[in-house]
Amino acid sequence: YYNDWYRPNLQALIVVGDVDVDKMEQIIKTKFADLKNPAVEKERVKYTVPLTGKNQFIAVTDPEMTSLTAEIMIKQPELPLHTVEQYRESIVRQLFNQMMSGRYDEVRRQAEPPYLQGSAGISGFMGGLDTYSISVTAKPGELEKGFKAVWRESERAKRFGFTATELARAKTSYFNMLESALKEKDKTPSSSYVNEYLQYFLHGTAAPGIVYEYDLVKKDLAGITLDELNMLAKTAAKATDRDILLMAPEKDKATLPDEAAFNSWIKAVEAENILAFKDEASTESLLKKEPVAGKIVSKNKDAKTGITTLILSNGIRVLLKPTNFKNNEVSFGGFSMGGTSLYSDADYQSAAAANMIPSYGAGNYNTTSLSKYLSGKQMSVQTSVGERTQNIGGGAVNSDLEAALQLMYAYVTEPRKDTAMFR
């Protein structure tokens, strides 16, 4: 096997890093030039899986399975990434996946979500195929309810498509992500280049570089229309080439539906009077009340460490340290002493559970509104209460730093009470 397949004309050596190219080339020749292909080479067959139009069903159980999941894989022709036209089509797919993900996340944030986890999207598969997969992890004993909920969202997108505001957010998020990568192009890890070149060697996947990709996206993104996304939603969820896979704990074997019962769930949802999706986004500002500006009481710089220390009028000490680790990123963190240790035994459990409060939103935004507000922003903020400290932390690209600090302020001063989410 080794002699048949580990041969030079099936291999590639990828070297990325701060190296002397001429020296590295000579080393490679010295180490590998004596490798020879076998006298009789075995043909490397490229296998493909045909689209037959056939639908299939299988249910499997295992004693070690801890959850009940269902997945429908609708097979599609593979989208290679060799040409500019294919690159544009891949952008359309990524926008589609992002908008579908947003809808499933919104369902999951309901007070009584119908499933533990639900998703749908187009991704690579095998043998020259991609799949549009709809999957659900159901609550115990609620497979029918959970599956119908995930299928309903796919059917809703198929019937009515997406909204202009959903597409606008998805485009902004996609472009900002690529723009951030462009600004950090000289900080890109070598492993990222290796992986990109590996895909080029194995599959012929184009590797034009971030500058070229950025220019392509700038050119193509604005021209991608809602009609294109809506057509993809219709064609991806076809009624043929479906593979239904149920995976469950052994104890649930007797209660699993057969193929006829499962298909009846699909037909029941498709017969429903489903309403179009309403994209409700808040027009209010994040903060209910703007903070009163304080003052810098003192400022000192340590020449040896390069750290500047500020004392603010509210008593907070700020340490500023410039670095060149990233071109377009600011990280921050802070703490104060206290934590759950300050609370009585009677209040300890409530204090220890305080870390769930940020999941309810902040300021004027509930969880769903906050998620839409953050769409397209390159930032993260965390707050937590430990045993002996209260902590904040996060980071953002330069353009989103103010928004990140506003969100941090909102988490601390304007937490939301959401009784339904709490329950």
C-alpha positions in Angstrom: 0.0 0.0 0.0 2.8 2.4 0.9 4.7 1.8 -2.3 1.5 2.1 -4.4 0.2 5.3 -3.0 3.0 7.2 -1.2 4.7 8.2 -4.4 6.1 11.5 -5.6 3.6 12.2 -8.3 0.8 12.0 -5.8 2.5 14.2 -3.2 3.1 17.9 -2.5 5.4 19.5 0.0 4.0 22.9 1.3 6.4 25.2 3.2 5.1 28.5 4.6 7.1 30.7 7.0 10.0 33.1 7.4 12.5 31.1 5.4 15.2 31.6 2.8 13.5 30.4 -0.3 16.7 29.4 -2.1 18.1 27.5 0.9 14.7 25.8 1.5 14.5 24.7 -2.1 17.9 23.2 -2.0 17.1 21.3 1.3 14.0 19.9 -0.3 15.9 18.7 -3.3 18.5 17.1 -1.1 16.0 15.3 1.1 13.5 14.2 -1.5 15.2 14.0 -4.9 15.9 10.3 -4.6 12.2 9.4 -4.3 11.0 7.5 -7.3 7.6 6.5 -8.7 6.9 2.7 -8.9 7.6 1.1 -12.3 3.9 0.1 -12.5 1.7 2.8 -11.1 -1.8 2.0 -9.9 -4.5 4.3 -11.3 -5.9 6.7 -8.8 -9.6 6.5 -9.5 -11.8 9.4 -8.6 -15.1 8.0 -7.3 -18.4 9.9 -7.6 -21.8 9.3 -6.1 -24.6 9.6 -8.7 -27.9 11.5 -8.1 -30.5 8.9 -8.7 -33.6 10.8 -7.5 -34.1 8.1 -4.8 -35.1 8.9 -1.3 -33.7 6.8 1.6 -34.5 6.3 5.3 -32.5 4.8 8.1 -32.8 4.8 11.9 -29.9 3.7 14.2 -29.6 3.5 17.9 -26.7 3.1 20.3 -26.5 2.7 24.1 -24.0 5.5 24.2 -26.1 8.0 22.3 -27.4 10.7 24.8 -29.7 12.7 22.5 -32.3 12.1 19.8 -31.4 13.7 16.5 -32.9 13.7 13.0 -31.3 14.9 9.8 -32.5 15.2 6.3 -29.7 15.4 3.7 -30.9 16.6 0.3 -28.1 15.9 -2.1 -27.1 18.5 -4.7 -24.4 18.7 -7.4 -21.1 19.8 -5.9 -20.1 23.4 -6.4 -16.4 23.5 -7.1 -14.4 26.7 -6.6 -12.3 27.1 -9.7 -13.7 30.2 -11.4 -14.9 33.7 -10.7 -18.5 32.7 -11.4 -18.3 29.8 -9.0 -16.8 32.1 -6.3 -19.8 34.4 -6.7 -22.2 31.4 -6.3 -20.3 30.4 -3.2 -20.9 33.8 -1.7 -24.7 33.4 -2.4 -24.6 30.1 -0.5 -22.8 31.6 2.4 -25.3 34.4 2.6 -28.1 31.8 2.5 -26.6 29.8 5.3 -26.1 32.9 7.4 -29.7 34.0 7.1 -31.1 30.5 7.8 -28.9 30.3 10.9 -30.3 33.6 12.1 -33.9 32.3 11.8 -33.1 29.1 13.7 -31.4 31.0 16.4 -34.4 33.2 16.7 -36.6 30.2 17.3 -34.2 28.7 19.8 -34.4 32.0 21.8 -38.2 31.7 22.3 -39.4 31.3 25.9 -40.4 27.7 25.1 -38.2 26.6 22.2 -39.5 23.5 20.3 -36.0 21.9 20.2 -32.6 21.8 21.8 -30.8 22.6 18.6 -31.9 23.2 15.0 -30.2 24.2 11.8 -30.3 24.1 8.0 -27.6 24.9 5.4 -25.7 23.9 2.3 -22.3 22.3 2.7 -19.9 19.9 1.1 -20.5 16.2 1.3 -18.6 13.5 -0.8 -18.2 12.0 -4.2 -18.9 15.1 -6.2 -22.0 16.1 -4.1 -23.0 18.8 -1.7 -26.0 18.6 0.6 -28.7 20.9 1.9 -29.1 19.5 5.4 -31.9 20.2 7.9 -31.2 18.8 11.4 -32.7 18.8 14.8 -31.7 17.7 18.3 -35.0 17.1 19.9 -36.1 17.3 23.5 -36.8 13.9 25.1 -40.0 12.5 23.8 -40.6 15.4 21.4 -39.0 14.4 18.1 -42.1 15.1 16.1 -42.5 18.6 17.6 -38.9 19.4 17.1 -38.6 18.1 13.6 -41.7 19.9 12.4 -40.3 23.1 13.8 -37.1 22.9 11.9 -38.8 21.7 8.7 -41.3 24.6 9.1 -38.6 27.2 8.9 -37.1 25.6 5.8 -40.6 25.5 4.2 -41.2 29.1 5.2 -38.0 30.2 3.4 -39.0 28.1 0.4 -42.4 29.7 0.1 -41.7 33.3 1.0 -37.9 33.7 0.7 -36.0 36.2 2.8 -36.4 39.9 3.6 -34.3 42.8 2.3 -33.2 43.6 5.9 -32.0 40.0 6.5 -29.9 40.1 3.3 -28.5 43.6 4.1 -27.3 42.3 7.5 -25.8 39.2 6.0 -24.0 41.2 3.4 -22.6 43.6 5.9 -21.4 40.8 8.1 -19.8 38.9 5.2 -18.0 42.0 3.9 -16.8 43.1 7.4 -15.4 39.7 8.1 -13.4 39.8 4.8 -12.3 43.4 5.4 -11.0 42.4 8.8 -9.0 39.5 7.3 -7.5 41.9 4.7 -6.3 44.3 7.4 -4.7 41.4 9.2 -3.2 39.9 6.1 0.4 40.3 7.3 -0.5 38.7 10.6 -2.2 35.6 9.0 -0.9 32.4 10.7 1.2 30.2 8.4 -1.2 27.3 9.0 -3.9 29.2 7.2 -1.8 29.4 4.1 -0.9 25.7 4.4 -4.6 24.7 4.6 -5.4 27.0 1.6 -2.7 25.5 -0.6 -3.6 22.0 0.5 -7.1 22.5 -0.8 -5.7 23.7 -4.0 -3.5 20.6 -4.3 -6.2 18.1 -3.4 -9.2 19.6 -5.0 -8.1 22.4 -7.3 -9.8 25.0 -5.1 -8.7 28.4 -6.2 -6.3 30.2 -3.8 -6.0 33.7 -5.3 -5.1 35.4 -2.0 -7.0 37.8 0.3 -6.5 40.9 -1.7 -7.9 39.4 -4.9 -10.8 37.9 -2.9 -11.6 41.2 -1.3 -11.7 42.9 -4.7 -14.0 40.2 -6.0 -16.4 40.6 -3.0 -16.4 44.4 -3.4 -17.4 43.9 -7.0 -19.9 41.1 -6.6 -21.6 41.5 -3.3 -23.8 44.6 -4.1 -25.1 42.8 -7.2 -26.3 39.7 -5.4 -30.1 40.0 -5.3 -32.9 38.8 -3.0 -34.3 36.9 -6.0 -31.2 34.8 -6.2 -31.4 33.9 -2.5 -35.1 33.1 -2.7 -34.5 30.9 -5.8 -31.8 29.0 -3.9 -34.2 28.4 -1.0 -36.7 26.9 -3.5 -34.3 24.7 -5.4 -32.2 23.4 -2.4 -35.2 22.0 -0.6 -36.2 19.6 -3.4 -38.3 16.5 -2.8 -35.9 14.0 -4.4 -32.4 12.7 -3.4 -33.3 12.9 0.3 -31.6 10.8 2.9 -33.3 10.7 6.3 -31.2 9.7 9.2 -32.4 9.2 12.8 -29.9 8.6 15.6 -31.2 7.8 19.1 -30.3 6.2 22.4 -31.0 2.4 22.5 -33.9 3.0 25.0 -35.8 5.0 22.4 -35.7 2.3 19.7 -39.3 1.2 20.2 -40.8 4.7 19.9 -38.9 5.8 16.8 -41.1 6.6 13.7 -40.8 4.5 10.6 -40.3 6.1 7.1 -44.0 6.4 6.4 -44.6 8.2 9.8 -41.7 10.5 9.3 -42.8 11.4 5.7 -46.3 12.1 7.1 -44.7 14.8 9.4 -43.1 16.4 6.3 -46.5 16.4 4.5 -48.3 17.8 7.5 -46.0 20.8 7.7 -46.1 21.4 4.0 -49.9 21.5 4.3 -49.9 24.1 7.0 -50.9 27.8 6.5 -47.4 29.1 7.2 -47.0 32.8 7.5 -44.1 34.8 6.0 -41.2 35.7 8.3 -41.3 39.1 9.9 -37.9 40.6 10.5 -38.4 42.7 13.6 -35.4 44.8 14.4 -35.3 47.5 17.1 -34.7 51.1 16.0 -33.9 52.2 19.5 -30.4 53.0 20.7 -28.6 50.3 22.8 -28.4 52.4 26.0 -31.6 53.6 27.7 -29.6 56.4 29.2 -26.3 57.9 28.0 -23.6 57.9 30.7 -22.3 61.2 32.0 -18.8 61.7 30.9 -16.1 61.5 33.6 -12.6 62.8 33.6 -9.0 61.6 33.6 -7.7 62.5 37.0 -4.1 61.4 36.4 -1.9 59.9 33.6 1.5 58.3 33.9 3.6 56.4 31.4 6.2 53.7 32.3 9.0 54.1 29.7 10.3 50.6 30.4 7.1 48.7 29.8 5.4 51.2 27.6 2.3 51.0 29.8 0.3 54.2 30.3 -1.8 54.2 33.6 -4.9 56.4 33.8 -6.9 57.1 36.9 -10.5 58.1 36.1 -12.8 60.2 38.2 -14.9 57.2 39.1 -11.9 55.5 40.6 -11.3 53.0 37.8 -7.6 52.4 37.0 -6.9 51.9 33.3 -3.7 50.4 31.9 -3.0 51.0 28.2 -0.4 48.9 26.4 0.2 49.2 22.7 1.1 46.0 20.8 1.7 44.9 17.3 0.1 41.5 17.6 -2.8 42.6 15.4 -3.3 45.5 13.0 -7.0 46.1 13.7 -7.9 44.8 17.1 -8.2 46.1 20.6 -8.5 43.7 23.5 -9.6 44.7 27.0 -10.3 43.1 30.4 -10.9 44.2 33.9 -11.9 43.0 37.4 -12.8 44.2 40.8 -12.6 42.3 44.1 -15.8 40.9 45.6 -17.7 38.2 43.7 -20.1 35.7 45.2 -18.1 35.7 48.5 -19.8 38.9 49.5 -23.2 37.3 49.6 -24.9 35.4 52.4 -25.5 31.7 52.3 -29.2 32.4 51.6 -28.3 34.5 48.5 -25.4 32.5 47.3 -27.2 30.4 44.6 -28.8 33.5 43.1 -25.4 35.3 43.0 -23.7 32.2 41.5 -26.4 32.2 38.7 -25.9 35.9 37.9 -23.8 34.9 34.9 -26.9 34.0 32.9 -28.2 37.6 33.0 -26.3 38.8 30.0 -28.0 36.1 27.9 -31.2 38.1 28.3 -29.9 41.1 26.4 -29.0 44.6 27.6 -30.3 48.1 27.6 -33.2 48.5 25.1 -32.4 45.2 23.3 -33.8 41.8 24.1 -31.7 38.8 23.0 -33.1 38.7 19.5 -32.7 42.5 18.9 -29.2 42.4 20.4 -28.2 39.6 18.0 -29.4 41.6 15.0 -27.7 44.8 16.3 -24.4 42.9 16.6 -24.7 41.3 13.2 -21.8 42.6 11.1 -19.9 43.9 14.0 -16.5 42.4 14.8 -16.6 42.5 18.6 -17.2 40.4 21.7 -18.0 41.3 25.3 -18.2 39.1 28.3 -19.1 39.7 31.9 -18.9 37.3 34.8 -19.1 37.0 38.6 -16.5 34.6 40.2 -16.0 33.6 43.7 -13.8 36.6 44.6 -14.0 38.9 41.6 -16.4 40.6 39.1 -14.9 40.5 35.6 -15.3 42.1 32.2 -13.5 41.3 29.0 -13.7 41.5 25.3 -12.3 42.9 22.1 -13.2 44.6 18.8 -11.8 45.9 15.6 -11.0 49.6 15.8 -14.2 50.7 14.1 -16.4 48.7 16.6 -14.5 49.5 19.8 -17.0 52.2 20.9 -19.9 49.8 20.3 -18.1 47.1 22.4 -17.6 49.5 25.3 -21.2 50.6 25.1 -22.4 47.0 25.3 -20.0 46.4 28.3 -21.5 49.5 30.0 -25.1 48.2 29.2 -24.4 44.8 30.7 -23.1 46.4 33.9 -25.6 49.2 34.3 -28.7 48.2 32.3 -29.1 44.4 32.6 -32.4 43.1 31.4 -34.9 41.1 33.4 -36.6 38.5 31.2 -38.9 36.3 33.2 -39.8 34.1 30.2 -36.2 33.4 29.3 -35.4 32.8 33.0 -38.1 30.2 33.3 
